[in-house]
């Protein structure tokens, strides 16, 4: 597909999906780092990290199947949540 011809509702849905995915991604990153710092078996956070990345990859693959505009919309929503998750001090 091309950038032209995507319905605005589809693009808005991918912005929303990207926003939800971004919030979940960055908040789960914080939780996984906390688990590493708390100690315990190292395989648990590693498995959670792998699942988190697989889920995110699947969501971006879904957006890519709908075209470049959907993928860019999802990326915009995803990156927009970087500050929401508390990483604004970087």
N, C-alpha and C positions, 0 to 999 in steps of 0.2 A: 504494500500500500504506500501511498504518498502522503505528504503533509496536507495536501488539499483534499477536501471532501470528508473529513472526520466530523461527525456531529458534535456539537458543543457539549451535549449531555455525556457522551462517551469520554471526552477529554476531562470534563469536570469529575466524572466518576474515577478516572485514573489519578487525578490530583488528590482526591479524597483517599483513594486506596494507597497512594504514595505517602500521604500524611500519616495514615494509620500505621503503615509499615515502618515509616521512619520513627514514629514515636515508640513503637514496640521494639524496633531494632536498637535504638540508643538506650532505652530504659533497661532492656535485657542485657545490654553490654555492661551497664553499671552493676546490675545484679550478679553477673558472671564474675566481674572483677572482685566484687565483695566476697564471693564464694572462694576465689583463689586466695584472697588475703586472710580469710577466716581459718584456713587450713582444711584438713580433711583429705579425702582421696582426690587426687588430681584428675581422675578420669571423669568425674561428674561434670565439672565445668567444661572440660574439653568436649564431652558429648553434647552438652547444651550449646556450646559455640558452633559445633558442626551442624546441629539441627537448625540453629538460627540462620546460619549462612545458606543452608539448603532451602529453607523456606523463603528467604529473601530472593535467592536466585530463581526459584520457581515463580514468584510474583513478577519479577522483572521479565522473565521469559514470557509469561502471559501477556504482559504489556507489549513486548516486542512483537508478539503474534498479531496484535491489533494495529501495528504500524509505528512509524517514527514519531508521529505527533503524540500518540498515547504513551510511548516510552519516555519521551521528553516531559510530558505532563506528570507522569508518575515520579520521574527523577526530581522534578521541581517540588512536588509535595514531600518527597522523602527528605531532601536536603533542607527544606524549610523547617523541619522538626529538630534540627541539630541544636538550636538554642533552646527549644522547648524542653529537651531532656536534661538540661542543666550543664551543657558543655560550652556556655557562653564565655567562660573565663579563659579560653585558649586563644 
